[in-house]
Amino acid sequence: MLWGVRAFYYDKFVSTYETIKDMSAIACKKGYLDVGDMFISLAAMPMKAKGMVNTLSVTEIGSCSF
């Protein structure tokens, strides 16, 4: 999992779905992701508590036209 890791700071307080959608779009625009790639995101839930990471999401990129 360390191969090809790109970390981004993201400070919007929106839903998990919106966060993953935003980050996928940013990574696609920067050329880090392409259709068929797997996107892994980590989060602390609830977001406003700013605790330790307790959520992992794996998403397959179906489209890079957000």
CHARMM internal coordinates of N, CA and C (Angstrom, degrees):
IC EDIT
DIST 1 N 1 CA 1.4402
DIST 1 CA 1 C 1.5247
ANGL 1 N 1 CA 1 C 112.38
DIST 1 C 2 N 1.2972
ANGL 1 CA 1 C 2 N 118.66
DIHE 1 N 1 CA 1 C 2 N -13.25
DIST 2 N 2 CA 1.4538
ANGL 1 C 2 N 2 CA 119.67
DIHE 1 CA 1 C 2 N 2 CA -179.43
DIST 2 CA 2 C 1.5171
ANGL 2 N 2 CA 2 C 112.90
DIHE 1 C 2 N 2 CA 2 C -79.27
DIST 2 C 3 N 1.2997
ANGL 2 CA 2 C 3 N 116.99
DIHE 2 N 2 CA 2 C 3 N -19.94
DIST 3 N 3 CA 1.4519
ANGL 2 C 3 N 3 CA 120.05
DIHE 2 CA 2 C 3 N 3 CA -178.25
DIST 3 CA 3 C 1.5222
ANGL 3 N 3 CA 3 C 109.94
DIHE 2 C 3 N 3 CA 3 C -69.67
DIST 3 C 4 N 1.3122
ANGL 3 CA 3 C 4 N 117.19
DIHE 3 N 3 CA 3 C 4 N 122.77
DIST 4 N 4 CA 1.4549
ANGL 3 C 4 N 4 CA 121.64
DIHE 3 CA 3 C 4 N 4 CA 175.99
DIST 4 CA 4 C 1.5176
ANGL 4 N 4 CA 4 C 114.99
DIHE 3 C 4 N 4 CA 4 C 78.45
DIST 4 C 5 N 1.3248
ANGL 4 CA 4 C 5 N 118.52
DIHE 4 N 4 CA 4 C 5 N 20.07
DIST 5 N 5 CA 1.4630
ANGL 4 C 5 N 5 CA 120.94
DIHE 4 CA 4 C 5 N 5 CA -179.12
DIST 5 CA 5 C 1.5224
ANGL 5 N 5 CA 5 C 110.55
DIHE 4 C 5 N 5 CA 5 C -72.52
DIST 5 C 6 N 1.3179
ANGL 5 CA 5 C 6 N 116.67
DIHE 5 N 5 CA 5 C 6 N 133.25
DIST 6 N 6 CA 1.4621
ANGL 5 C 6 N 6 CA 124.00
DIHE 5 CA 5 C 6 N 6 CA 173.84
DIST 6 CA 6 C 1.5255
ANGL 6 N 6 CA 6 C 106.85
DIHE 5 C 6 N 6 CA 6 C -128.42
DIST 6 C 7 N 1.2940
ANGL 6 CA 6 C 7 N 117.13
DIHE 6 N 6 CA 6 C 7 N 122.78
DIST 7 N 7 CA 1.4691
ANGL 6 C 7 N 7 CA 121.10
DIHE 6 CA 6 C 7 N 7 CA -179.86
DIST 7 CA 7 C 1.5198
ANGL 7 N 7 CA 7 C 109.68
DIHE 6 C 7 N 7 CA 7 C -102.33
DIST 7 C 8 N 1.3302
ANGL 7 CA 7 C 8 N 116.15
DIHE 7 N 7 CA 7 C 8 N 141.74
DIST 8 N 8 CA 1.4491
ANGL 7 C 8 N 8 CA 122.96
DIHE 7 CA 7 C 8 N 8 CA 178.46
DIST 8 CA 8 C 1.5154
ANGL 8 N 8 CA 8 C 109.57
DIHE 7 C 8 N 8 CA 8 C -131.96
DIST 8 C 9 N 1.3097
ANGL 8 CA 8 C 9 N 116.43
DIHE 8 N 8 CA 8 C 9 N 140.30
DIST 9 N 9 CA 1.4623
ANGL 8 C 9 N 9 CA 120.76
DIHE 8 CA 8 C 9 N 9 CA 171.98
DIST 9 CA 9 C 1.5224
ANGL 9 N 9 CA 9 C 107.10
DIHE 8 C 9 N 9 CA 9 C -86.80
DIST 9 C 10 N 1.2913
ANGL 9 CA 9 C 10 N 116.78
DIHE 9 N 9 CA 9 C 10 N 131.04
DIST 10 N 10 CA 1.4653
ANGL 9 C 10 N 10 CA 122.96
DIHE 9 CA 9 C 10 N 10 CA -177.59
DIST 10 CA 10 C 1.5205
ANGL 10 N 10 CA 10 C 107.81
DIHE 9 C 10 N 10 CA 10 C -136.11
DIST 10 C 11 N 1.3179
ANGL 10 CA 10 C 11 N 117.88
DIHE 10 N 10 CA 10 C 11 N 118.04
DIST 11 N 11 CA 1.4623
ANGL 10 C 11 N 11 CA 119.52
DIHE 10 CA 10 C 11 N 11 CA -173.82
DIST 11 CA 11 C 1.5290
ANGL 11 N 11 CA 11 C 115.08
DIHE 10 C 11 N 11 CA 11 C -118.32
DIST 11 C 12 N 1.3281
ANGL 11 CA 11 C 12 N 117.35
DIHE 11 N 11 CA 11 C 12 N 19.12
DIST 12 N 12 CA 1.4675
ANGL 11 C 12 N 12 CA 119.54
DIHE 11 CA 11 C 12 N 12 CA 173.92
DIST 12 CA 12 C 1.5269
ANGL 12 N 12 CA 12 C 108.91
DIHE 11 C 12 N 12 CA 12 C -77.32
DIST 12 C 13 N 1.3112
ANGL 12 CA 12 C 13 N 116.71
DIHE 12 N 12 CA 12 C 13 N 147.13
DIST 13 N 13 CA 1.4613
ANGL 12 C 13 N 13 CA 121.23
DIHE 12 CA 12 C 13 N 13 CA 176.15
DIST 13 CA 13 C 1.5191
ANGL 13 N 13 CA 13 C 108.89
DIHE 12 C 13 N 13 CA 13 C -108.82
DIST 13 C 14 N 1.3399
ANGL 13 CA 13 C 14 N 115.11
DIHE 13 N 13 CA 13 C 14 N 78.53
DIST 14 N 14 CA 1.4590
ANGL 13 C 14 N 14 CA 122.43
DIHE 13 CA 13 C 14 N 14 CA 178.95
DIST 14 CA 14 C 1.5191
ANGL 14 N 14 CA 14 C 108.04
DIHE 13 C 14 N 14 CA 14 C -124.38
DIST 14 C 15 N 1.3043
ANGL 14 CA 14 C 15 N 116.97
DIHE 14 N 14 CA 14 C 15 N -179.11
DIST 15 N 15 CA 1.4653
ANGL 14 C 15 N 15 CA 120.91
DIHE 14 CA 14 C 15 N 15 CA -178.25
DIST 15 CA 15 C 1.5319
ANGL 15 N 15 CA 15 C 111.16
DIHE 14 C 15 N 15 CA 15 C -64.46
DIST 15 C 16 N 1.3088
ANGL 15 CA 15 C 16 N 115.07
DIHE 15 N 15 CA 15 C 16 N 161.30
DIST 16 N 16 CA 1.4646
ANGL 15 C 16 N 16 CA 120.77
DIHE 15 CA 15 C 16 N 16 CA 177.34
DIST 16 CA 16 C 1.5216
ANGL 16 N 16 CA 16 C 110.34
DIHE 15 C 16 N 16 CA 16 C -58.46
DIST 16 C 17 N 1.3269
ANGL 16 CA 16 C 17 N 116.62
DIHE 16 N 16 CA 16 C 17 N -42.85
DIST 17 N 17 CA 1.4645
ANGL 16 C 17 N 17 CA 121.13
DIHE 16 CA 16 C 17 N 17 CA 179.05
DIST 17 CA 17 C 1.5194
ANGL 17 N 17 CA 17 C 111.09
DIHE 16 C 17 N 17 CA 17 C -59.08
DIST 17 C 18 N 1.3369
ANGL 17 CA 17 C 18 N 117.46
DIHE 17 N 17 CA 17 C 18 N -47.50
DIST 18 N 18 CA 1.4662
ANGL 17 C 18 N 18 CA 121.41
DIHE 17 CA 17 C 18 N 18 CA -179.76
DIST 18 CA 18 C 1.5270
ANGL 18 N 18 CA 18 C 111.32
DIHE 17 C 18 N 18 CA 18 C -64.06
DIST 18 C 19 N 1.3187
ANGL 18 CA 18 C 19 N 116.90
DIHE 18 N 18 CA 18 C 19 N -38.68
DIST 19 N 19 CA 1.4660
ANGL 18 C 19 N 19 CA 121.11
DIHE 18 CA 18 C 19 N 19 CA 178.83
DIST 19 CA 19 C 1.5214
ANGL 19 N 19 CA 19 C 110.78
DIHE 18 C 19 N 19 CA 19 C -62.17
DIST 19 C 20 N 1.3174
ANGL 19 CA 19 C 20 N 117.13
DIHE 19 N 19 CA 19 C 20 N -47.72
DIST 20 N 20 CA 1.4671
ANGL 19 C 20 N 20 CA 121.27
DIHE 19 CA 19 C 20 N 20 CA 179.91
DIST 20 CA 20 C 1.5225
ANGL 20 N 20 CA 20 C 110.25
DIHE 19 C 20 N 20 CA 20 C -63.84
DIST 20 C 21 N 1.3254
ANGL 20 CA 20 C 21 N 117.12
DIHE 20 N 20 CA 20 C 21 N -40.48
DIST 21 N 21 CA 1.4625
ANGL 20 C 21 N 21 CA 121.74
DIHE 20 CA 20 C 21 N 21 CA 177.89
DIST 21 CA 21 C 1.5361
ANGL 21 N 21 CA 21 C 110.35
DIHE 20 C 21 N 21 CA 21 C -62.10
DIST 21 C 22 N 1.3309
ANGL 21 CA 21 C 22 N 116.95
DIHE 21 N 21 CA 21 C 22 N -46.62
DIST 22 N 22 CA 1.4719
ANGL 21 C 22 N 22 CA 121.17
DIHE 21 CA 21 C 22 N 22 CA 178.80
DIST 22 CA 22 C 1.5229
ANGL 22 N 22 CA 22 C 111.71
DIHE 21 C 22 N 22 CA 22 C -61.62
DIST 22 C 23 N 1.3149
ANGL 22 CA 22 C 23 N 116.68
DIHE 22 N 22 CA 22 C 23 N -47.86
DIST 23 N 23 CA 1.4678
ANGL 22 C 23 N 23 CA 120.38
DIHE 22 CA 22 C 23 N 23 CA -177.71
DIST 23 CA 23 C 1.5287
ANGL 23 N 23 CA 23 C 111.53
DIHE 22 C 23 N 23 CA 23 C -66.60
DIST 23 C 24 N 1.3126
ANGL 23 CA 23 C 24 N 117.53
DIHE 23 N 23 CA 23 C 24 N -37.00
DIST 24 N 24 CA 1.4691
ANGL 23 C 24 N 24 CA 120.79
DIHE 23 CA 23 C 24 N 24 CA 176.22
DIST 24 CA 24 C 1.5208
ANGL 24 N 24 CA 24 C 110.24
DIHE 23 C 24 N 24 CA 24 C -62.36
DIST 24 C 25 N 1.3296
ANGL 24 CA 24 C 25 N 116.27
DIHE 24 N 24 CA 24 C 25 N -43.19
DIST 25 N 25 CA 1.4636
ANGL 24 C 25 N 25 CA 120.71
DIHE 24 CA 24 C 25 N 25 CA -179.91
DIST 25 CA 25 C 1.5285
ANGL 25 N 25 CA 25 C 110.92
DIHE 24 C 25 N 25 CA 25 C -64.14
DIST 25 C 26 N 1.3309
ANGL 25 CA 25 C 26 N 117.29
DIHE 25 N 25 CA 25 C 26 N -43.07
DIST 26 N 26 CA 1.4690
ANGL 25 C 26 N 26 CA 121.39
DIHE 25 CA 25 C 26 N 26 CA 178.58
DIST 26 CA 26 C 1.5243
ANGL 26 N 26 CA 26 C 110.29
DIHE 25 C 26 N 26 CA 26 C -61.31
DIST 26 C 27 N 1.3310
ANGL 26 CA 26 C 27 N 116.67
DIHE 26 N 26 CA 26 C 27 N -47.09
DIST 27 N 27 CA 1.4646
ANGL 26 C 27 N 27 CA 120.93
DIHE 26 CA 26 C 27 N 27 CA -178.99
DIST 27 CA 27 C 1.5291
ANGL 27 N 27 CA 27 C 111.55
DIHE 26 C 27 N 27 CA 27 C -64.83
DIST 27 C 28 N 1.3258
ANGL 27 CA 27 C 28 N 117.37
DIHE 27 N 27 CA 27 C 28 N -36.86
DIST 28 N 28 CA 1.4729
ANGL 27 C 28 N 28 CA 120.67
DIHE 27 CA 27 C 28 N 28 CA 176.60
DIST 28 CA 28 C 1.5248
ANGL 28 N 28 CA 28 C 110.56
DIHE 27 C 28 N 28 CA 28 C -65.53
DIST 28 C 29 N 1.3332
ANGL 28 CA 28 C 29 N 116.68
DIHE 28 N 28 CA 28 C 29 N -46.25
DIST 29 N 29 CA 1.4616
ANGL 28 C 29 N 29 CA 120.94
DIHE 28 CA 28 C 29 N 29 CA -179.48
DIST 29 CA 29 C 1.5296
ANGL 29 N 29 CA 29 C 111.89
DIHE 28 C 29 N 29 CA 29 C -61.38
DIST 29 C 30 N 1.3360
ANGL 29 CA 29 C 30 N 116.81
DIHE 29 N 29 CA 29 C 30 N -34.88
DIST 30 N 30 CA 1.4608
ANGL 29 C 30 N 30 CA 121.00
DIHE 29 CA 29 C 30 N 30 CA 179.70
DIST 30 CA 30 C 1.5346
ANGL 30 N 30 CA 30 C 111.90
DIHE 29 C 30 N 30 CA 30 C -80.44
DIST 30 C 31 N 1.3293
ANGL 30 CA 30 C 31 N 116.62
DIHE 30 N 30 CA 30 C 31 N -6.54
DIST 31 N 31 CA 1.4560
ANGL 30 C 31 N 31 CA 120.42
DIHE 30 CA 30 C 31 N 31 CA 178.51
DIST 31 CA 31 C 1.5188
ANGL 31 N 31 CA 31 C 114.69
DIHE 30 C 31 N 31 CA 31 C 85.02
DIST 31 C 32 N 1.3362
ANGL 31 CA 31 C 32 N 116.83
DIHE 31 N 31 CA 31 C 32 N 13.23
DIST 32 N 32 CA 1.4603
ANGL 31 C 32 N 32 CA 120.63
DIHE 31 CA 31 C 32 N 32 CA 179.63
DIST 32 CA 32 C 1.5287
ANGL 32 N 32 CA 32 C 112.74
DIHE 31 C 32 N 32 CA 32 C -82.65
DIST 32 C 33 N 1.3298
ANGL 32 CA 32 C 33 N 117.26
DIHE 32 N 32 CA 32 C 33 N -23.62
DIST 33 N 33 CA 1.4641
ANGL 32 C 33 N 33 CA 121.77
DIHE 32 CA 32 C 33 N 33 CA -178.13
DIST 33 CA 33 C 1.5186
ANGL 33 N 33 CA 33 C 110.75
DIHE 32 C 33 N 33 CA 33 C -124.70
DIST 33 C 34 N 1.3291
ANGL 33 CA 33 C 34 N 114.63
DIHE 33 N 33 CA 33 C 34 N 152.68
DIST 34 N 34 CA 1.4494
ANGL 33 C 34 N 34 CA 121.87
DIHE 33 CA 33 C 34 N 34 CA 174.78
DIST 34 CA 34 C 1.5262
ANGL 34 N 34 CA 34 C 107.31
DIHE 33 C 34 N 34 CA 34 C -139.14
DIST 34 C 35 N 1.3033
ANGL 34 CA 34 C 35 N 116.66
DIHE 34 N 34 CA 34 C 35 N 166.68
DIST 35 N 35 CA 1.4652
ANGL 34 C 35 N 35 CA 121.53
DIHE 34 CA 34 C 35 N 35 CA 179.03
DIST 35 CA 35 C 1.5234
ANGL 35 N 35 CA 35 C 109.62
DIHE 34 C 35 N 35 CA 35 C -55.56
DIST 35 C 36 N 1.3346
ANGL 35 CA 35 C 36 N 116.41
DIHE 35 N 35 CA 35 C 36 N 132.48
DIST 36 N 36 CA 1.4521
ANGL 35 C 36 N 36 CA 122.22
DIHE 35 CA 35 C 36 N 36 CA 179.81
DIST 36 CA 36 C 1.5187
ANGL 36 N 36 CA 36 C 113.42
DIHE 35 C 36 N 36 CA 36 C 95.22
DIST 36 C 37 N 1.3418
ANGL 36 CA 36 C 37 N 118.43
DIHE 36 N 36 CA 36 C 37 N -14.83
DIST 37 N 37 CA 1.4597
ANGL 36 C 37 N 37 CA 121.69
DIHE 36 CA 36 C 37 N 37 CA 178.11
DIST 37 CA 37 C 1.5241
ANGL 37 N 37 CA 37 C 110.34
DIHE 36 C 37 N 37 CA 37 C -70.65
DIST 37 C 38 N 1.3217
ANGL 37 CA 37 C 38 N 115.71
DIHE 37 N 37 CA 37 C 38 N 156.87
DIST 38 N 38 CA 1.4588
ANGL 37 C 38 N 38 CA 121.79
DIHE 37 CA 37 C 38 N 38 CA 175.63
DIST 38 CA 38 C 1.5240
ANGL 38 N 38 CA 38 C 108.20
DIHE 37 C 38 N 38 CA 38 C -101.06
DIST 38 C 39 N 1.3289
ANGL 38 CA 38 C 39 N 116.28
DIHE 38 N 38 CA 38 C 39 N 133.69
DIST 39 N 39 CA 1.4597
ANGL 38 C 39 N 39 CA 124.07
DIHE 38 CA 38 C 39 N 39 CA -178.06
DIST 39 CA 39 C 1.5251
ANGL 39 N 39 CA 39 C 107.60
DIHE 38 C 39 N 39 CA 39 C -116.02
DIST 39 C 40 N 1.3290
ANGL 39 CA 39 C 40 N 116.97
DIHE 39 N 39 CA 39 C 40 N 121.98
DIST 40 N 40 CA 1.4640
ANGL 39 C 40 N 40 CA 121.69
DIHE 39 CA 39 C 40 N 40 CA -179.32
DIST 40 CA 40 C 1.5194
ANGL 40 N 40 CA 40 C 108.41
DIHE 39 C 40 N 40 CA 40 C -110.71
DIST 40 C 41 N 1.3180
ANGL 40 CA 40 C 41 N 115.92
DIHE 40 N 40 CA 40 C 41 N 127.82
DIST 41 N 41 CA 1.4628
ANGL 40 C 41 N 41 CA 119.70
DIHE 40 CA 40 C 41 N 41 CA 177.89
DIST 41 CA 41 C 1.5217
ANGL 41 N 41 CA 41 C 109.52
DIHE 40 C 41 N 41 CA 41 C -125.55
DIST 41 C 42 N 1.3296
ANGL 41 CA 41 C 42 N 115.12
DIHE 41 N 41 CA 41 C 42 N 145.32
DIST 42 N 42 CA 1.4576
ANGL 41 C 42 N 42 CA 122.55
DIHE 41 CA 41 C 42 N 42 CA 178.08
DIST 42 CA 42 C 1.5170
ANGL 42 N 42 CA 42 C 108.05
DIHE 41 C 42 N 42 CA 42 C -117.51
DIST 42 C 43 N 1.3381
ANGL 42 CA 42 C 43 N 116.93
DIHE 42 N 42 CA 42 C 43 N 144.60
DIST 43 N 43 CA 1.4647
ANGL 42 C 43 N 43 CA 120.21
DIHE 42 CA 42 C 43 N 43 CA -179.37
DIST 43 CA 43 C 1.5191
ANGL 43 N 43 CA 43 C 110.37
DIHE 42 C 43 N 43 CA 43 C -149.62
DIST 43 C 44 N 1.3180
ANGL 43 CA 43 C 44 N 114.77
DIHE 43 N 43 CA 43 C 44 N 158.98
DIST 44 N 44 CA 1.4647
ANGL 43 C 44 N 44 CA 121.79
DIHE 43 CA 43 C 44 N 44 CA 172.08
DIST 44 CA 44 C 1.5234
ANGL 44 N 44 CA 44 C 107.03
DIHE 43 C 44 N 44 CA 44 C -105.17
DIST 44 C 45 N 1.3137
ANGL 44 CA 44 C 45 N 117.01
DIHE 44 N 44 CA 44 C 45 N 124.62
DIST 45 N 45 CA 1.4624
ANGL 44 C 45 N 45 CA 121.86
DIHE 44 CA 44 C 45 N 45 CA -179.38
DIST 45 CA 45 C 1.5222
ANGL 45 N 45 CA 45 C 109.63
DIHE 44 C 45 N 45 CA 45 C -119.01
DIST 45 C 46 N 1.3110
ANGL 45 CA 45 C 46 N 119.73
DIHE 45 N 45 CA 45 C 46 N 136.26
DIST 46 N 46 CA 1.4570
ANGL 45 C 46 N 46 CA 125.73
DIHE 45 CA 45 C 46 N 46 CA -4.43
DIST 46 CA 46 C 1.5275
ANGL 46 N 46 CA 46 C 110.57
DIHE 45 C 46 N 46 CA 46 C -70.59
DIST 46 C 47 N 1.3344
ANGL 46 CA 46 C 47 N 116.00
DIHE 46 N 46 CA 46 C 47 N 150.00
DIST 47 N 47 CA 1.4621
ANGL 46 C 47 N 47 CA 121.07
DIHE 46 CA 46 C 47 N 47 CA -173.24
DIST 47 CA 47 C 1.5247
ANGL 47 N 47 CA 47 C 112.82
DIHE 46 C 47 N 47 CA 47 C -62.13
DIST 47 C 48 N 1.3074
ANGL 47 CA 47 C 48 N 118.04
DIHE 47 N 47 CA 47 C 48 N -38.33
DIST 48 N 48 CA 1.4638
ANGL 47 C 48 N 48 CA 120.34
DIHE 47 CA 47 C 48 N 48 CA -176.72
DIST 48 CA 48 C 1.5239
ANGL 48 N 48 CA 48 C 112.52
DIHE 47 C 48 N 48 CA 48 C -70.13
DIST 48 C 49 N 1.3307
ANGL 48 CA 48 C 49 N 118.28
DIHE 48 N 48 CA 48 C 49 N -19.08
DIST 49 N 49 CA 1.4687
ANGL 48 C 49 N 49 CA 121.54
DIHE 48 CA 48 C 49 N 49 CA 179.54
DIST 49 CA 49 C 1.5272
ANGL 49 N 49 CA 49 C 110.92
DIHE 48 C 49 N 49 CA 49 C -75.58
DIST 49 C 50 N 1.3320
ANGL 49 CA 49 C 50 N 117.74
DIHE 49 N 49 CA 49 C 50 N -21.63
DIST 50 N 50 CA 1.4664
ANGL 49 C 50 N 50 CA 123.99
DIHE 49 CA 49 C 50 N 50 CA 179.72
DIST 50 CA 50 C 1.5280
ANGL 50 N 50 CA 50 C 112.35
DIHE 49 C 50 N 50 CA 50 C 49.89
DIST 50 C 51 N 1.3149
ANGL 50 CA 50 C 51 N 115.13
DIHE 50 N 50 CA 50 C 51 N 50.72
DIST 51 N 51 CA 1.4557
ANGL 50 C 51 N 51 CA 120.70
DIHE 50 CA 50 C 51 N 51 CA 179.97
DIST 51 CA 51 C 1.5117
ANGL 51 N 51 CA 51 C 111.79
DIHE 50 C 51 N 51 CA 51 C -94.14
DIST 51 C 52 N 1.3023
ANGL 51 CA 51 C 52 N 115.13
DIHE 51 N 51 CA 51 C 52 N -161.04
DIST 52 N 52 CA 1.4638
ANGL 51 C 52 N 52 CA 121.73
DIHE 51 CA 51 C 52 N 52 CA 178.30
DIST 52 CA 52 C 1.5356
ANGL 52 N 52 CA 52 C 109.46
DIHE 51 C 52 N 52 CA 52 C -70.85
DIST 52 C 53 N 1.3276
ANGL 52 CA 52 C 53 N 115.46
DIHE 52 N 52 CA 52 C 53 N 157.51
DIST 53 N 53 CA 1.4686
ANGL 52 C 53 N 53 CA 120.61
DIHE 52 CA 52 C 53 N 53 CA 177.42
DIST 53 CA 53 C 1.5223
ANGL 53 N 53 CA 53 C 108.78
DIHE 52 C 53 N 53 CA 53 C -63.97
DIST 53 C 54 N 1.3306
ANGL 53 CA 53 C 54 N 115.40
DIHE 53 N 53 CA 53 C 54 N 127.32
DIST 54 N 54 CA 1.4572
ANGL 53 C 54 N 54 CA 119.86
DIHE 53 CA 53 C 54 N 54 CA 179.20
DIST 54 CA 54 C 1.5256
ANGL 54 N 54 CA 54 C 112.87
DIHE 53 C 54 N 54 CA 54 C -137.05
DIST 54 C 55 N 1.3368
ANGL 54 CA 54 C 55 N 115.92
DIHE 54 N 54 CA 54 C 55 N 9.20
DIST 55 N 55 CA 1.4570
ANGL 54 C 55 N 55 CA 120.31
DIHE 54 CA 54 C 55 N 55 CA -179.52
DIST 55 CA 55 C 1.5251
ANGL 55 N 55 CA 55 C 110.00
DIHE 54 C 55 N 55 CA 55 C -135.88
DIST 55 C 56 N 1.3143
ANGL 55 CA 55 C 56 N 115.99
DIHE 55 N 55 CA 55 C 56 N 129.68
DIST 56 N 56 CA 1.4569
ANGL 55 C 56 N 56 CA 122.27
DIHE 55 CA 55 C 56 N 56 CA 176.58
DIST 56 CA 56 C 1.5153
ANGL 56 N 56 CA 56 C 107.50
DIHE 55 C 56 N 56 CA 56 C -123.84
DIST 56 C 57 N 1.3221
ANGL 56 CA 56 C 57 N 116.40
DIHE 56 N 56 CA 56 C 57 N 131.97
DIST 57 N 57 CA 1.4622
ANGL 56 C 57 N 57 CA 120.96
DIHE 56 CA 56 C 57 N 57 CA 179.58
DIST 57 CA 57 C 1.5241
ANGL 57 N 57 CA 57 C 108.83
DIHE 56 C 57 N 57 CA 57 C -127.33
DIST 57 C 58 N 1.3219
ANGL 57 CA 57 C 58 N 116.34
DIHE 57 N 57 CA 57 C 58 N 134.71
DIST 58 N 58 CA 1.4607
ANGL 57 C 58 N 58 CA 122.24
DIHE 57 CA 57 C 58 N 58 CA 176.50
DIST 58 CA 58 C 1.5277
ANGL 58 N 58 CA 58 C 107.06
DIHE 57 C 58 N 58 CA 58 C -116.97
DIST 58 C 59 N 1.3341
ANGL 58 CA 58 C 59 N 115.67
DIHE 58 N 58 CA 58 C 59 N 122.42
DIST 59 N 59 CA 1.4576
ANGL 58 C 59 N 59 CA 121.16
DIHE 58 CA 58 C 59 N 59 CA -176.68
DIST 59 CA 59 C 1.5330
ANGL 59 N 59 CA 59 C 109.51
DIHE 58 C 59 N 59 CA 59 C -126.78
DIST 59 C 60 N 1.3223
ANGL 59 CA 59 C 60 N 116.58
DIHE 59 N 59 CA 59 C 60 N 133.09
DIST 60 N 60 CA 1.4508
ANGL 59 C 60 N 60 CA 120.12
DIHE 59 CA 59 C 60 N 60 CA 173.51
DIST 60 CA 60 C 1.5291
ANGL 60 N 60 CA 60 C 107.98
DIHE 59 C 60 N 60 CA 60 C -88.92
DIST 60 C 61 N 1.3289
ANGL 60 CA 60 C 61 N 116.73
DIHE 60 N 60 CA 60 C 61 N 130.62
DIST 61 N 61 CA 1.4510
ANGL 60 C 61 N 61 CA 121.19
DIHE 60 CA 60 C 61 N 61 CA -178.12
DIST 61 CA 61 C 1.5298
ANGL 61 N 61 CA 61 C 109.19
DIHE 60 C 61 N 61 CA 61 C -76.91
DIST 61 C 62 N 1.3315
ANGL 61 CA 61 C 62 N 115.41
DIHE 61 N 61 CA 61 C 62 N 116.47
DIST 62 N 62 CA 1.4533
ANGL 61 C 62 N 62 CA 120.90
DIHE 61 CA 61 C 62 N 62 CA -178.62
DIST 62 CA 62 C 1.5176
ANGL 62 N 62 CA 62 C 112.64
DIHE 61 C 62 N 62 CA 62 C -95.20
DIST 62 C 63 N 1.3462
ANGL 62 CA 62 C 63 N 115.57
DIHE 62 N 62 CA 62 C 63 N -24.35
DIST 63 N 63 CA 1.4581
ANGL 62 C 63 N 63 CA 121.40
DIHE 62 CA 62 C 63 N 63 CA -178.67
DIST 63 CA 63 C 1.5111
ANGL 63 N 63 CA 63 C 108.98
DIHE 62 C 63 N 63 CA 63 C -156.42
DIST 63 C 64 N 1.3046
ANGL 63 CA 63 C 64 N 117.01
DIHE 63 N 63 CA 63 C 64 N 142.82
DIST 64 N 64 CA 1.4676
ANGL 63 C 64 N 64 CA 121.07
DIHE 63 CA 63 C 64 N 64 CA 175.88
DIST 64 CA 64 C 1.5220
ANGL 64 N 64 CA 64 C 110.48
DIHE 63 C 64 N 64 CA 64 C -108.39
DIST 64 C 65 N 1.3166
ANGL 64 CA 64 C 65 N 117.35
DIHE 64 N 64 CA 64 C 65 N 22.57
DIST 65 N 65 CA 1.4660
ANGL 64 C 65 N 65 CA 120.86
DIHE 64 CA 64 C 65 N 65 CA 177.12
DIST 65 CA 65 C 1.5108
ANGL 65 N 65 CA 65 C 108.66
DIHE 64 C 65 N 65 CA 65 C -113.74
DIST 65 C 66 N 1.3246
ANGL 65 CA 65 C 66 N 116.22
DIHE 65 N 65 CA 65 C 66 N 81.55
DIST 66 N 66 CA 1.4592
ANGL 65 C 66 N 66 CA 121.76
DIHE 65 CA 65 C 66 N 66 CA -177.35
DIST 66 CA 66 C 1.4993
ANGL 66 N 66 CA 66 C 110.92
DIHE 65 C 66 N 66 CA 66 C -88.87
END
COOR INIT
IC SEED 1 N 1 CA 1 C
IC BUILD
